[in-house]
Protein backbone atom coordinates (compact mmCIF):
# COMPACT_ATOMS: atom_id res chain seq x y z
CA UNK A 1 0.00 0.00 0.00
CA UNK A 2 1.48 3.32 -1.13
CA UNK A 3 0.63 6.21 1.18
CA UNK A 4 1.53 9.91 0.99
CA UNK A 5 0.83 12.34 3.82
CA UNK A 6 1.36 16.10 3.51
CA UNK A 7 1.93 18.38 6.48
CA UNK A 8 3.18 21.86 7.28
CA UNK A 9 0.39 23.97 5.84
CA UNK A 10 -1.25 26.82 7.69
CA UNK A 11 -1.85 30.54 7.78
CA UNK A 12 1.00 32.89 6.98
CA UNK A 13 1.36 36.61 6.27
CA UNK A 14 2.28 37.77 2.78
CA UNK A 15 6.04 37.70 2.40
CA UNK A 16 6.41 34.90 4.91
CA UNK A 17 7.61 31.33 4.49
CA UNK A 18 6.35 27.80 4.99
CA UNK A 19 7.90 24.38 4.54
CA UNK A 20 5.64 21.54 3.51
CA UNK A 21 6.57 17.92 4.04
CA UNK A 22 5.39 14.78 2.29
CA UNK A 23 6.00 11.50 4.07
CA UNK A 24 5.89 8.48 1.79
CA UNK A 25 5.51 4.86 2.84
CA UNK A 26 4.75 1.51 1.27
CA UNK A 27 7.09 1.65 -1.73
CA UNK A 28 10.69 2.09 -2.81
CA UNK A 29 10.76 5.86 -2.50
CA UNK A 30 14.10 6.35 -4.24
CA UNK A 31 12.70 4.98 -7.52
CA UNK A 32 9.90 7.55 -7.82
CA UNK A 33 9.66 11.04 -9.26
CA UNK A 34 7.88 13.39 -6.86
CA UNK A 35 6.03 16.65 -7.37
CA UNK A 36 3.87 19.26 -5.72
CA UNK A 37 0.59 20.55 -7.10
CA UNK A 38 -1.94 23.01 -5.76
CA UNK A 39 -5.62 23.67 -6.18
CA UNK A 40 -7.47 26.83 -5.20
CA UNK A 41 -11.26 26.98 -4.78
CA UNK A 42 -12.98 26.92 -8.17
CA UNK A 43 -9.69 26.31 -9.98
CA UNK A 44 -8.08 23.32 -11.65
CA UNK A 45 -5.19 21.52 -10.02
CA UNK A 46 -1.94 23.06 -11.23
CA UNK A 47 1.71 22.09 -11.25
CA UNK A 48 4.07 23.78 -8.81
CA UNK A 49 7.40 21.93 -8.79
CA UNK A 50 8.83 18.43 -9.29
CA UNK A 51 12.06 16.58 -8.59
CA UNK A 52 13.62 13.47 -10.09
CA UNK A 53 14.18 10.33 -8.05
CA UNK A 54 17.85 11.11 -7.55
CA UNK A 55 17.23 14.78 -6.85
CA UNK A 56 19.46 15.72 -9.77
CA UNK A 57 16.86 17.66 -11.74
CA UNK A 58 14.16 20.07 -10.63
CA UNK A 59 11.23 21.38 -12.64
CA UNK A 60 9.41 24.53 -11.55
CA UNK A 61 6.46 26.53 -12.78
CA UNK A 62 7.63 29.95 -13.98
CA UNK A 63 5.80 32.02 -11.32
CA UNK A 64 7.38 29.98 -8.53
CA UNK A 65 10.99 30.01 -9.74
CA UNK A 66 13.18 31.65 -7.13
CA UNK A 67 10.48 31.41 -4.45
CA UNK A 68 9.65 27.71 -4.15
CA UNK A 69 12.25 24.98 -3.70
CA UNK A 70 11.67 21.24 -3.73
CA UNK A 71 14.03 18.76 -2.14
CA UNK A 72 13.99 15.13 -1.11
CA UNK A 73 15.60 12.97 1.51
CA UNK A 74 15.39 9.40 0.27
CA UNK A 75 16.79 8.05 3.53
CA UNK A 76 13.82 9.58 5.35
CA UNK A 77 11.30 8.87 2.57
CA UNK A 78 10.30 12.53 2.61
CA UNK A 79 9.83 15.27 0.02
CA UNK A 80 9.86 18.93 1.02
CA UNK A 81 8.52 22.14 -0.46
CA UNK A 82 10.14 25.30 0.87
CA UNK A 83 7.99 28.32 0.04
CA UNK A 84 9.37 31.82 0.48
CA UNK A 85 8.03 35.29 -0.27
CA UNK A 86 4.49 33.95 -0.20
CA UNK A 87 1.72 35.87 -1.90
CA UNK A 88 -2.07 35.76 -1.39
CA UNK A 89 -2.42 34.11 -4.80
CA UNK A 90 -0.37 31.18 -3.47
CA UNK A 91 -3.28 30.23 -1.22
CA UNK A 92 -4.50 26.75 -2.11
CA UNK A 93 -4.59 23.14 -1.03
CA UNK A 94 -1.15 21.72 -1.77
CA UNK A 95 -0.83 18.10 -2.84
CA UNK A 96 2.18 15.82 -2.93
CA UNK A 97 2.33 13.38 -5.84
CA UNK A 98 4.62 10.62 -7.08
CA UNK A 99 5.11 8.31 -10.03
CA UNK A 100 7.51 5.50 -10.99
CA UNK A 101 10.83 6.55 -12.47
CA UNK A 102 10.04 4.38 -15.50
CA UNK A 103 7.46 6.97 -16.58
CA UNK A 104 10.33 9.07 -17.93
CA UNK A 105 8.62 9.86 -21.23
CA UNK A 106 5.60 11.45 -19.57
CA UNK A 107 5.19 15.10 -18.65
CA UNK A 108 6.21 16.09 -15.12
CA UNK A 109 3.86 19.07 -15.34
CA UNK A 110 0.57 17.23 -15.87
CA UNK A 111 -1.27 16.00 -12.75
CA UNK A 112 -2.76 13.19 -14.83
CA UNK A 113 0.74 11.77 -15.27
CA UNK A 114 1.19 10.97 -11.57
CA UNK A 115 0.10 7.76 -9.94
CA UNK A 116 0.04 8.47 -6.21
CA UNK A 117 -1.44 11.41 -4.30
CA UNK A 118 -1.67 12.64 -0.75
CA UNK A 119 -4.75 14.15 0.86
CA UNK A 120 -3.49 17.73 0.65
CA UNK A 121 -2.59 20.44 3.14
CA UNK A 122 -4.13 23.92 3.22
CA UNK A 123 -1.94 26.97 2.73
CA UNK A 124 -3.50 30.38 3.32
CA UNK A 125 -1.57 33.59 2.73
CA UNK A 126 -3.05 36.78 4.16
CA UNK A 127 -2.21 40.38 3.34
Buried (B, 14 or more C-beta within 10 A) or exposed (E): EEEBBBBBBEEBEEEEEBEBBBBBEEBEBEEBBBBBBBBBEEEEBBBBBBBBBEBEEBBBBEEBEEBBBBBBEBEEBBBBBBBEEBEEEBBBBBBBBBBBBEBEEBEBBEBEBBEBBBEBBEBBBEE
